[in-house]
Amino acid sequence: MTHPALQPGHTAVITGAADGIGLAAARRFLALGLNVVLADVNAEKLLAATASLDAGDRAMAVPTDVSDPKAVISLRDAAIAQYGAVHVLMNNAGIGGGGSAIERPDRWRALIEVNLFGVINGVQAFAQTMIDQKTPGLIINTGSKQGITTPPGDTAYNVTKAGVKVLTEGLQHTLRNTEGCQVTAHLLVPGYTFTGMTARGTEKPAAAWTGAQVVDHMIASVSAGDFYILCPDNDVDRATDAARIRWAAEDVAAGRPPLSRWHPDYKDDFEAYMAAQRQENAGWLARYNDRIRAMDEPKGESGFTAGFLLGALF
Ligand SMILES: NC(=O)c1ccc[n+]([C@@H]2O[C@H](COP(=O)([O-])OP(=O)(O)OC[C@H]3O[C@@H](n4cnc5c(N)ncnc54)[C@H](O)[C@@H]3O)[C@@H](O)[C@H]2O)c1
């Protein structure tokens, strides 16, 4: 069963909707019969993307900089003025190109403003209104595996996405302890996805998923009741992600150095651990891969199968 917030006639607001995962979500929500409000800082691209949906008065573009809390409140008001209520909020706008801990303070500030404050602004502007509607609601915040396993390289990006994870976990705790609340929060964790953010050319690399695949996985996963919407890609399967996440958490629990996965002294231990995990998880991974393959069969716009229930696997 699809999540009750995803009903025909309901309304979804998506930030970062002019491209990539956000635009794919707009397409998918429209196909499910929802109205969509597309928000993006790039007004020109946003208007072109909205026109490309060919959805008439079921789609509305609202140019918005998510780092500006007043603009996000105006986005909420515009959505409610047009469609009367908001049932789905996807805080998805994001930028890359930060830097290591000791460089590029200007980029650190920009990333925190967009990737972290953009999500905080969305939650603060919309959550109480959605609770007060007393209808089923979804708040989906886009995080990243980089906010969980925090690889070396773009530490600024990792910090923002780790913040989105902690924010969304705290939000879900608050929502489930709010009497009469029918709104749930979820953390979307895409794998490598071919979008404006990652594209180095026009051809999708074999390792990457498309935005549409991420969105189909997201809908199946929220409909199965998952909080963590952890997406694989064509290179990294679900079992590999699970093992990497456990290893990262174990750095703290076992007192290893941080980022030991990339530490030469721990290379052999990490490889042995991953080999053992692969063996241990082979059974459920085979079942999981069957489900992923079923999603690739051409059943809908991008292969979504309504009966796909991740929850049954874990
Ligand atoms: N592509 C990947 O591999 C990947 C992996 C993990 C997480 N993510 C996350 O997915 C989300 C969507 O990214 P994408 O890959 O679709 O990239 P994208 O660049 O295709 O889309 C991001 C959109 O956000 C918009 N945006 C940027 N700053 C904004 C602002 N201040 N206000 C409003 N909109 C703004 C951009 O104009 C763009 O249209 C991001 O949060 C990103 O961090 C992407």
The ligand as an ORCA input file, in Angstrom:
! r2SCAN-3c Opt
* xyz 0 1
  N      23.414     13.100     -6.832
  C      23.908     12.340     -5.851
  O      24.701     11.401     -6.088
  C      23.493     12.604     -4.425
  C      23.902     11.670     -3.443
  C      23.526     11.891     -2.129
  C      22.755     12.987     -1.801
  N      22.371     13.894     -2.773
  C      21.542     15.036     -2.364
  O      20.360     15.038     -3.151
  C      19.804     16.367     -3.163
  C      19.415     16.718     -4.587
  O      20.608     16.849     -5.346
  P      20.734     16.384     -6.869
  O      21.765     15.322     -6.905
  O      19.404     16.141     -7.450
  O      21.452     17.681     -7.465
  P      20.960     18.799     -8.509
  O      22.073     19.772     -8.561
  O      20.518     18.147     -9.776
  O      19.684     19.448     -7.812
  C      19.789     20.307     -6.702
  C      18.900     21.517     -6.930
  O      18.971     22.345     -5.740
  C      18.915     23.690     -6.179
  N      19.427     24.606     -5.152
  C      20.729     24.869     -4.851
  N      20.793     25.819     -3.896
  C      19.510     26.161     -3.579
  C      18.921     27.088     -2.692
  N      19.675     27.888     -1.924
  N      17.569     27.173     -2.629
  C      16.799     26.383     -3.419
  N      17.303     25.509     -4.302
  C      18.648     25.388     -4.384
  C      19.773     23.716     -7.452
  O      19.495     24.856     -8.238
  C      19.351     22.389     -8.115
  O      18.284     22.574     -9.034
  C      20.883     17.269     -2.548
  O      20.519     17.576     -1.221
  C      22.139     16.409     -2.576
  O      23.040     16.778     -1.579
  C      22.714     13.698     -4.082
*
